[in-house]
Amino acid sequence: MRFIYQYLERIPIRRINFADPAEKRQHDEIVARVNEMLELQKEYAAAAREKFADRMDALKRRIDAADAAIDAIVYRLYDLSAEEIRVVEGKMEKVK
């Protein structure tokens, strides 16, 4: 386990300061969006079982929007620059 820990301890996981209203608000927003995402995924799975293509398309758009909202909150939480966001999203141009 030591081997894994030495790498995990380097990951910059931010601790939320619940006494700070702005940080608590960001935390609450992430929790709400994740809960929304979980519900949407359940609805999508049900629609897929019933083969409701139109419903699946609508849910997929909502899932993508919720995912993008979560990403945006996390990017703000870590104060990422536009370039850092491109790196995270794998959208960097390849150097030739």
N, C-alpha and C positions, 0 to 999 in steps of 0.2 A: 504494500500500500504506500510506502514511503515514496517509491518511484513516481506513482501517479500524483501524490500530494505535491511534490516539488514542482510539478508543472501546473497543477490547478491553483496553487497559491499565487501564481503570477497573473492570473486572469483578473482584470480590473472590475470586480463586482462591486457596484456602488451600494453603500448602506443608506437606507432612507432615514432621514432625520424627521421623525413623526411630529416633533415639536415645531418644525418649520412648515407653515401652512402651504407654501408653494410645493414643497417636496411631497407633503401628504396628498395634495391635490393631484399631483402627477401619479403617485402610487394608486390612488383611488381610480383615476382615469384608466390606468393600465389594467387594473383588476376588472373594471367594468367592461372594457373592450375584450379582454380574454374570455370573460364569461359570455359575452355576446358571440364571440368566435366559437366557443364550445356549443352553444345552442344552434348556431347556424350550421355547424358541422353535423349535428344530430339531424336537423331538418334535411340537410343535403343527402345524408345516408338514407333517410326514409324515402325521399323523392327518388333516389336512385333505385331503391328496391322496387318501387312502384313504376319505374320507368317513365316518370313525368319530366320529359326533356325541357319543357318551357320553365317549369318550376326549378329544375336543376340549374338552368342558365341564369335565372334571376338570383338564386342563392349563391352561385359562384361569383357573380358580380358583387354581392354584399360581403361575401367572405374576403374577396380581394380588397375591398374598401376597408374592412375591419383590419385586415393584415397591414395595409399601408398606414392606417391610423396608429396601430401599435408601433410600427417601425418609426414613425415620425415622433412619437412620444419618447421612445428610447433614444433616438438621435438627439433630441433636446436634452434629455436627462444626462447624457454623456457629453453634451455640448460639442457635437461633431461638426466639422466644417463640411462644405459641399464636396470637397475632394475626398475626405475621409468616408463620407456616405457612399460615394462612387466605389471606393475600395471595398467597403463592406458589402455592397450590392453586386460586386463583381463586374462593374461597368467601366473599368479603367480601359483606356485604349492600349492595345499591345504595342510595345516599343519594337520597332523594326530594326 
